[in-house]
C-alpha cells in the first residue's frame, strides 16, 4: 500500500520582483524522510522552507498537507510578541500534561524558561523555539539551522533526539557532522532548481561535482555547436543566395538557450594576507587563573603558543572560552598568572556577535567608514592589504552584487553578514587570527574555502567553534574547557580530543561526566612532567622534522653546486635559492624549538 505524503508541492513558482527563485517546482516529503536541504547562501533554502511551512505564499502552484498531518517549523529569527518569558513561548499550545517535554528539551538545549523575552539573546530565543518544536513533536519538522548557537553538548543531545524520533524532518545546516549523522536524502537548491538524491549528505559533494562536470561538458558542446553553425551562416552568404532559413532559426534557438543558462555562482575571492612574521613564540601562559564570584573560569593553565599553531577552544556555552581568549589577548586581566605576548604581533579578530557591523549602515559605508580601510579623499575606494580597490569591486569578490552595496547590513542573511565581516578582516594584514565562531551560517562551499585559507595562512590561529568537522580539519591543538576551571591541552582536533579524553569508552558527544583521577588522559601526565601532551608530542616529532630538513638542504646545495646553473636556468636557480633559505630558516627554528622543549622537560 502506497504511503500518503506528509507534504506535496506541485508546480510551485516564486519571484520577489526579479528572476524566479523557483519555477514549476514539484516536491514530496514522505513519512520517515530525513532530508538535508543544502545550497549556497542566498540560493533560497530558507525561502523554500518557509513556503513548505506555509509562511510564504507562492506565486502559483499548490501545497497539499493531508488531513490530520502536522507540520512544525523552527525559523532562524522567531517572533515572541505577547510572551513574557521564553518558557511561556515554548509551552504555548501544549496541554498541561505535556509541559514536562519543554523542561526536558530545555535541559538538553540549555535554555532558561524563566528568562525574559525582552532580555533574551538571539541564541536563547532560537533555543526556546527549538525546544517548543521538539516538545510539540509534529509529524514533519522543518529545521532551519537548528545547531546555530548550540554548544557541542547540546548539538549531541539534539542529534540523539532526531535519531530516535519517528517524525520526518528536513534540515538546513552548515554542520557537516550533524548532516552526515542524520540524513538519508538530500535536496539541493541551485539556481532556481531543486534536485533530490536518495542518499544522505555524505554523498552530496560527489553528486554535486558530477552534475557540475556534466553541466560544463554540455555547455562546452553547445558552445562548439553555436560556433560551427555561426561559421556556416556567415560562409553561406557568399556560397549561395538563399540560406537554409531553418538552420538560421535553429542557430537563433541555440543562442537563446545559451543566453538563458544561469551561470553558477563562483567562490568568494577570500584571502588572509599574512603580514610580517611574528616571533617564533607567540604567547607563553603560566599559572593563569580567573574567577567571577564562585565561578572558576580557568585555574593554573600553562601553554606555549608558537608561530603557525592552530589552537581550538572547545567547551559548553558559558564556560568561559571567550573570556580566556580575552585574557590571552590582554583584553581581560587574570586573577593570577602571566601571559607573555611575543614580538611583532598583528592580530585580526572575528567576533561571534558581529559587533564590528552596524546594522543600520550600508555595506558600502561599513567598508569605507572603517578607519583601517578608508582611502583619504576617495569615497568610493577601500584599502585592501595596502592597495586601493573600488568598494563595489571588493564586495563582488565576496559574492555581493551591486544592488546590495547600498542596502543596510540588517537586510543581510546570517551567512552574508559573516562574509561581510570576513571582507573587513581580510582587507588588513595580520599574523594572528582570533576567530570566535566564524562558521555560523556559512554554506559548505565557503566553509571549504575558509578551511583551505587557514591551512595556507602563514600565521597563528586561535579558534572557537562548535563545528566538529571544521575543528578536525583546522586545529592542531585543542584546549578543552570542561567547567570548574579545567582547561586541558590535547593534541589535534575534536576527534583527537575525544579519543584522548576517553580512550576506553565510545565517543558520545553529549557526555559531560567528569573523569576520575585514574582516567586522567596522557595530556595531564605529560603536563605533570613539565610538558603538555601537545608539547611532548612535538618534542618527539622534531628529530624527524630536523632530519628531513637537513636532507632537503643537502639536495638543494648539491643541485646548486653546478656552476653553469645560474646562466643556463636562472629561474630554477632563483627558486632553488628561495627554497634553500626557507628550509635553513625552518631548520634553525626547529632546532631552537627542540632545545627549548628539552630544557623545559629537564627542569620540571
C-alpha positions in Angstrom: 0.0 0.0 0.0 1.4 3.4 -1.1 2.3 5.8 1.7 0.4 9.1 1.9 2.9 12.0 1.6 3.1 14.4 4.6 3.6 17.3 2.2 3.4 17.7 -1.5 4.2 20.7 -3.7 3.0 20.9 -7.3 4.1 23.4 -9.8 5.4 26.0 -7.3 6.8 29.2 -8.7 8.0 32.2 -6.7 9.6 35.5 -7.5 10.3 38.6 -5.5 10.1 41.0 -8.4 13.2 39.7 -10.2 14.4 36.4 -11.5 12.4 33.3 -10.4 13.6 31.8 -7.1 11.7 28.6 -8.0 9.9 27.8 -11.2 7.4 25.0 -11.6 8.8 23.1 -8.6 7.5 19.7 -7.6 8.5 18.2 -4.3 7.3 15.4 -2.0 8.1 14.7 1.6 7.2 11.2 2.8 6.7 9.8 6.4 10.1 8.9 7.8 12.1 11.1 5.4 15.3 12.5 6.9 16.3 15.1 4.4 19.3 17.6 4.1 18.3 20.8 2.4 21.5 22.3 1.0 22.6 25.1 -1.3 24.7 28.2 -1.4 24.0 31.2 0.8 21.2 33.2 -0.9 20.1 30.2 -3.1 16.7 30.2 -1.5 16.9 27.4 1.1 15.2 29.3 3.9 12.6 30.7 1.5 11.8 27.2 0.2 11.4 26.0 3.8 9.0 28.9 4.6 7.0 28.0 1.5 6.8 24.4 2.8 5.7 25.8 6.2 3.0 28.0 4.6 4.6 31.2 5.8 5.5 32.4 2.3 2.8 32.2 -0.4 3.9 31.0 -3.8 3.0 33.0 -6.9 1.5 29.8 -8.4 1.2 26.1 -7.6 -0.3 24.0 -4.9 0.8 22.7 -1.5 -1.0 19.8 -0.1 -0.9 18.6 3.5 -3.2 15.7 4.1 -5.9 16.0 6.9 -4.5 15.1 10.3 -0.9 15.6 9.3 1.1 18.1 11.4 3.9 20.3 10.2 6.2 22.3 12.5 8.7 24.9 11.6 11.7 26.3 13.5 12.8 29.6 12.0 16.1 31.4 12.4 14.6 34.5 14.0 11.5 33.5 16.0 8.9 36.1 16.8 7.8 36.1 20.5 5.5 39.0 20.7 3.0 38.7 23.5 5.1 36.3 25.6 6.7 37.4 28.9 9.3 34.6 29.2 11.0 32.0 27.0 9.1 29.3 28.9 5.8 30.9 28.2 6.6 30.9 24.5 8.0 27.3 24.4 5.0 25.9 26.3 2.3 27.8 24.4 -0.3 25.4 22.7 0.7 22.4 24.9 -1.6 20.6 27.3 -0.6 20.7 31.0 0.4 17.1 30.8 2.9 17.8 28.1 4.8 20.7 29.8 7.5 18.2 31.0 8.5 17.9 27.4 9.5 21.6 27.4 11.5 21.1 30.6 13.3 18.1 29.1 14.1 19.9 25.9 15.2 23.0 27.9 17.7 20.9 29.8 19.1 19.3 26.7 19.3 22.6 24.8 20.4 24.6 27.8 17.9 27.5 27.9 16.3 29.1 30.9 12.5 29.1 30.7 12.3 31.9 33.2 14.4 34.2 31.0 12.5 37.4 29.9 11.8 37.5 26.2 12.9 41.2 26.2 16.4 40.4 27.7 17.0 37.1 25.9 19.7 36.9 23.3 19.1 35.8 19.8 20.7 32.4 20.6 18.4 31.9 23.7 15.3 32.8 21.6 16.4 30.2 19.0 16.9 27.5 21.6 13.4 28.2 23.1 11.9 28.0 19.6 13.7 24.6 19.0 12.5 23.3 22.4 9.0 24.3 21.5 9.1 22.4 18.3 10.7 19.3 19.9 8.0 19.3 22.6 5.2 19.7 20.1 6.6 16.7 18.1 4.9 17.3 14.8 4.9 14.5 12.1 7.1 16.7 9.9 9.7 19.0 11.4 11.2 21.8 9.3 14.5 22.9 10.9 16.4 26.0 9.7 19.9 26.0 11.1 19.0 24.3 14.4 22.6 23.9 15.6 23.4 27.7 15.4 24.1 29.0 18.9 24.2 25.5 20.4 27.3 24.2 22.1 28.7 20.7 21.2 26.9 19.0 24.1 23.5 20.5 23.1 24.2 19.5 19.4 24.9 16.0 20.6 21.6 16.0 22.6 19.6 17.2 19.5 21.4 14.6 17.4 20.3 11.8 19.6 16.7 13.1 19.7 16.4 13.3 16.0 18.0 9.9 15.6 15.3 8.4 17.8 12.3 10.3 16.6 9.7 8.7 14.3 8.9 12.1 12.7 10.1 13.1 9.3 12.3 16.1 9.1 14.0 18.5 6.6 17.3 20.1 7.9 19.1 23.2 6.8 22.5 23.2 8.5 26.2 24.2 7.9 27.3 21.4 10.3 28.6 18.6 8.1 29.0 16.2 11.0 25.3 16.8 12.0 24.0 16.3 8.5 26.2 13.2 7.8 24.9 11.6 11.0 21.2 12.2 10.5 20.2 12.4 6.8 19.2 9.8 4.3 18.2 12.0 1.4 19.4 15.4 0.0 17.5 18.3 -1.6 19.9 20.6 -3.4 18.8 24.2 -4.2 20.8 25.6 -7.1 19.9 28.5 -9.4 16.2 28.0 -9.0 16.2 24.3 -9.4 15.7 21.7 -6.7 17.2 18.3 -7.2 16.7 15.3 -5.0 19.0 12.3 -4.3 18.0 9.4 -2.2 21.3 9.5 -0.3 22.4 11.4 2.8 24.6 14.4 2.9 27.7 12.3 3.0 27.2 11.6 -0.8 26.3 15.2 -1.6 29.6 16.7 -2.7 30.4 13.9 -5.1 26.9 14.1 -6.6 27.2 17.9 -6.9 30.6 17.8 -8.6 29.4 15.1 -11.0 26.4 17.3 -12.0 28.6 20.3 -12.4 31.1 18.3 -14.6 28.2 17.1 -16.8 26.9 20.7 -17.0 30.3 22.0 -18.0 30.6 19.4 -20.7 27.1 20.1 -22.1 27.8 23.8 -22.2 31.1 23.2 -23.9 29.4 21.1 -26.6 26.7 23.8 -27.0 29.3 26.5 -27.4 31.1 24.4 -30.1 27.9 23.8 -31.9 27.0 27.5 -31.9 30.4 28.4 -33.2 30.1 25.9 -36.1 26.6 27.0 -37.0 27.6 30.6 -36.9 30.5 29.9 -39.2 28.2 28.1 -41.6 25.8 31.0 -41.5 28.5 33.6 -42.4 30.0 31.4 -45.2 26.6 30.7 -46.6 26.2 34.3 -47.6 28.9 34.1 -50.3 28.2 30.4 -51.2 24.5 30.8 -52.1 21.9 33.5 -52.4 19.4 31.7 -50.3 20.4 30.3 -46.9 18.6 27.4 -45.2 16.3 29.5 -43.0 15.6 26.5 -40.9 19.3 26.3 -39.8 19.4 30.1 -39.3 16.4 29.8 -37.0 18.0 26.8 -35.2 21.1 28.9 -34.6 18.9 31.6 -33.0 17.4 29.0 -30.7 20.8 27.7 -29.7 21.9 31.2 -28.8 18.7 31.8 -26.9 19.3 28.5 -25.0 22.9 29.5 -24.2 21.9 33.0 -23.0 19.2 31.5 -20.8 21.6 29.3 -18.9 22.2 30.7 -15.4 25.9 30.9 -14.5 27.0 29.2 -11.4 28.0 31.4 -8.6 31.7 31.3 -8.1 33.6 31.1 -4.9 34.3 34.1 -2.8 37.7 35.6 -3.6 38.7 35.4 0.0 42.3 35.5 1.2 44.0 36.0 4.5 47.2 38.0 3.8 49.8 37.3 6.4 51.8 40.3 7.5 55.4 40.3 8.6 56.3 37.2 10.5 55.7 37.3 14.3 58.3 36.0 16.7 58.6 32.2 16.9 57.0 32.4 20.4 53.5 34.0 20.0 52.4 33.7 23.7 53.5 32.0 26.8 51.0 31.4 29.5 52.0 30.4 33.0 49.7 29.7 36.0 46.7 31.5 34.5 43.7 31.7 36.8 40.4 33.6 36.6 37.1 33.5 38.6 33.9 35.5 38.7 32.5 35.1 42.2 32.1 31.4 42.9 32.5 30.5 39.2 36.0 29.5 38.2 36.8 30.1 34.5 40.3 28.7 34.4 42.8 27.5 37.0 46.5 27.1 36.7 46.7 27.0 32.9 50.2 26.7 31.3 50.6 26.7 27.5 53.1 27.8 24.9 51.7 29.0 21.6 54.1 29.1 18.8 54.0 30.6 15.3 51.9 28.5 13.0 49.9 26.8 15.7 46.1 26.4 15.2 44.6 26.4 18.7 41.0 25.4 19.1 39.0 26.2 22.3 36.0 23.9 23.0 33.5 23.5 25.8 29.9 24.3 26.7 28.4 27.7 26.2 29.1 30.0 29.2 32.2 28.0 30.3 34.5 31.0 29.6 36.1 30.3 26.2 35.7 34.0 25.0 36.9 35.2 28.4 40.0 33.0 28.2 40.8 34.4 24.7 40.4 37.9 26.0 42.9 37.2 28.7 45.3 35.8 26.2 45.0 38.9 24.1 45.5 41.2 27.0 41.9 42.5 27.0 41.0 40.9 30.4 43.2 40.8 33.4 43.7 37.4 35.1 43.5 36.9 38.8 46.7 35.0 38.8 49.4 34.1 36.4 51.0 35.8 33.4 50.5 36.0 29.6 53.7 37.0 27.8 53.0 38.0 24.2 55.6 37.5 21.5 57.1 40.2 19.3 55.7 41.8 16.1 52.1 40.5 16.6 49.5 41.9 14.2 46.1 40.5 15.4 42.8 40.4 13.5 39.6 39.4 15.3 36.4 37.8 14.1 33.8 38.5 16.7 30.9 36.0 17.1 28.5 38.8 18.0 29.3 40.6 14.7 29.7 43.7 16.9 32.0 45.2 14.2 29.0 45.5 11.9 26.5 48.4 12.4 23.0 47.0 11.3 21.9 50.5 10.2 24.9 51.2 8.0 25.0 50.2 4.3 27.5 47.7 3.1 29.3 50.5 1.3 29.6 52.7 4.4 30.5 49.7 6.5 33.7 49.3 4.5 34.5 52.9 3.5 33.8 54.1 7.1 36.3 51.7 8.6 39.3 53.8 9.7 41.6 50.9 8.7 40.1 50.6 5.2 39.5 54.3 4.4 41.3 55.8 1.5 41.9 59.5 2.0 40.0 61.7 -0.4 38.3 58.7 -2.1 34.8 58.0 -1.0 34.3 55.0 -3.4 37.5 53.1 -2.6 38.8 50.9 0.2 42.4 49.9 1.2 42.8 46.2 0.8 46.1 44.9 2.1 47.9 48.1 1.1 46.2 48.5 -2.3 43.1 50.7 -3.1 40.1 49.0 -4.6 36.7 50.2 -5.7 34.3 49.3 -2.9 31.7 47.6 -5.2 34.5 45.5 -6.9 35.7 44.4 -3.5 32.2 43.5 -2.4 31.7 41.4 -5.6 34.8 39.4 -4.6 32.7 38.3 -1.6 29.7 37.5 -3.7 27.7 40.6 -3.1 26.0 42.2 -6.1 26.0 45.9 -6.9 22.4 46.3 -5.7 23.4 45.2 -2.2 26.2 47.8 -1.8 23.7 50.5 -0.7 21.5 48.1 1.3 21.6 48.1 5.1 23.6 45.5 6.9 20.4 44.4 8.7 19.0 43.2 5.4 21.7 40.5 5.1 21.3 36.9 5.9 23.5 35.4 8.7 25.9 33.9 6.1 26.1 37.2 4.2 26.9 39.1 7.5 29.7 36.5 8.1 31.0 37.1 4.6 31.0 40.9 5.1 32.8 40.6 8.4 35.4 38.4 6.7 35.7 41.0 4.0 36.6 43.6 6.6 39.0 41.2 8.3 40.8 40.1 5.1 41.4 43.7 4.0 44.2 44.0 6.5 47.5 42.2 7.1 47.8 40.0 10.2 49.9 37.3 11.6 47.5 36.3 14.5 43.8 35.4 13.7 41.3 35.2 16.5 38.2 33.5 15.1 35.2 33.3 17.6 32.5 31.2 15.9 33.4 32.0 12.3 31.5 29.1 10.8 27.9 30.1 11.9 25.7 30.5 8.8 28.4 29.9 6.2 27.5 27.5 3.4 29.5 24.3 2.7 31.5 25.8 -0.2 32.5 28.9 1.8 33.5 26.7 4.8 35.7 24.6 2.4 37.4 27.8 1.2 37.8 29.1 4.7 39.4 25.9 5.8 41.8 25.9 2.9 42.8 29.6 3.6 43.5 28.7 7.3 45.7 25.8 6.2 47.7 28.1 4.0 47.8 31.1 6.4 51.4 31.9 7.4 50.5 32.9 10.9 48.8 31.7 14.1 45.1 30.9 14.6 43.1 30.9 17.8 39.7 29.4 17.1 36.4 29.0 19.0 33.9 26.7 17.2 31.2 24.1 17.9 31.6 22.7 14.4 33.2 19.3 14.9 34.1 18.7 11.3 35.7 22.2 11.0 37.7 21.6 14.2 39.0 18.3 12.9 40.0 20.0 9.6 41.8 23.0 11.1 43.0 22.5 14.7 46.5 21.2 15.6 45.8 21.6 19.3 42.6 21.7 21.3 42.1 23.3 24.7 39.1 21.6 26.3 37.3 23.8 28.9 35.1 21.4 30.8 34.0 23.6 33.7 35.3 24.1 37.3 38.4 25.8 35.9 39.6 22.8 33.9 41.3 23.8 30.7 43.3 20.8 29.4 45.5 20.8 26.4 45.2 18.0 23.8 47.0 17.3 20.5 44.8 17.5 17.4 41.2 18.4 16.7 37.8 17.4 18.1 38.0 13.7 17.3 41.6 13.5 18.7 40.5 15.3 21.9 37.5 12.8 22.4 39.8 9.8 21.8 42.4 11.0 24.3 39.8 12.1 26.9 38.0 8.8 26.9 40.4 6.2 25.5 38.4 3.2 26.7 34.9 4.5 26.0 32.8 5.0 22.8 32.7 8.7 21.9 29.4 10.2 23.0 29.2 13.9 22.0 26.6 14.8 24.7 28.6 13.2 27.6 29.9 15.7 30.1 30.7 13.5 33.1 33.9 14.4 34.9 36.7 11.8 34.8 38.1 10.2 37.9 41.9 10.6 38.6 42.7 7.1 37.3 41.2 8.0 33.9 43.3 11.2 33.5 44.5 11.4 29.9 48.0 11.4 28.7 47.9 15.2 28.3 47.8 15.6 32.1 50.5 13.1 32.7 52.7 14.9 30.3 51.9 18.2 31.9 52.9 16.8 35.3 56.3 16.1 33.8 56.7 19.7 32.7 55.4 19.4 29.2 51.8 19.4 27.9 50.7 16.5 25.8 51.0 18.6 22.7 54.5 19.8 23.6 55.6 16.2 24.4 54.3 15.0 21.0 56.0 17.9 19.3 59.3 17.1 21.1 59.1 13.5 19.9 58.4 14.6 16.3 61.1 17.3 16.0 64.1 15.0 15.4 62.4 13.6 12.3 61.5 17.1 11.1 65.1 18.2 11.5 66.4 15.1 9.7 64.0 15.8 6.8 65.0 19.5 6.5 68.7 18.6 6.6 68.2 16.1 3.8 66.3 18.6 1.7 69.0 21.3 2.3 71.7 18.8 1.2 69.8 18.0 -2.0 69.3 21.7 -2.8 73.0 22.5 -2.1 74.0 19.6 -4.4 71.7 20.9 -7.1 73.0 24.5 -6.9 76.7 23.3 -7.0 76.5 23.3 -10.8 78.5 26.5 -11.8 76.5 26.9 -15.0 73.1 26.6 -13.4 72.7 30.4 -12.9 73.4 31.3 -16.5 71.5 28.3 -18.1 68.5 28.1 -15.8 68.2 31.4 -13.9 64.5 30.8 -12.9 65.4 27.4 -11.5 68.4 28.9 -9.7 66.2 31.6 -8.1 63.5 29.1 -7.0 66.2 26.8 -5.5 67.8 29.7 -3.7 64.5 30.7 -2.1 63.7 27.1 -1.2 67.2 26.7 0.4 66.7 29.9 2.5 63.3 28.8 3.6 64.5 25.4 4.7 67.5 26.8 6.5 65.2 29.1 8.4 62.8 26.3 9.2 65.7 24.1 10.4 67.0 26.9 12.7 63.5 27.4 14.2 63.1 23.6 14.7 66.5 23.3 16.4 65.6 26.3 18.7 62.2 24.8 19.5 63.7 21.3 20.2 66.3 22.9 22.6 63.7 24.9 24.4 61.4 21.9 24.9 64.3 19.7 26.0 65.3 22.3 28.6 61.7 22.6 29.8 61.4 18.8 30.2 64.7 18.6 32.1 64.0 21.4 34.5 60.5 20.1 35.5 
